């Protein structure tokens, strides 16, 4: 599945939920309501969008609760539903890496750059600008 997610497709609330799940997952819906300060219907809508996009999944029920009704469902990120790439380019080296939604490094590559590689990279950069 090819899923492209950027700031335009994730609303501010969705990004807030993703950030909270990165830090504290798994979380119950009500805990997300508490942490965001948003209303329950609003958080429910945000979660529905993230579930539909395949970025979040239900991972079980909260253990040890004594409240009436259905047990609270726990939510977590789907780690590899989206990845981010980073590039660090210096005069003498290049390093590239990919991380998943949970910040786990999927791969990292580094290489030393000599004069020939620097010239080739400079030419490619110029071609991208044109």
Secondary structure, DSSP 4 states (H G I P E B T S, - for coil): ------TTTS-HHHHHHHHHHHHH-SEEHHHHHHHH---HHHHHHHHHHHHHTTSEEEEEE-TT---SSSPPEEEEE-GGGSEEEEEEE-SSEEEEEEEETT--EEEEEEEE--HHHHHHHHHHHHHHH-
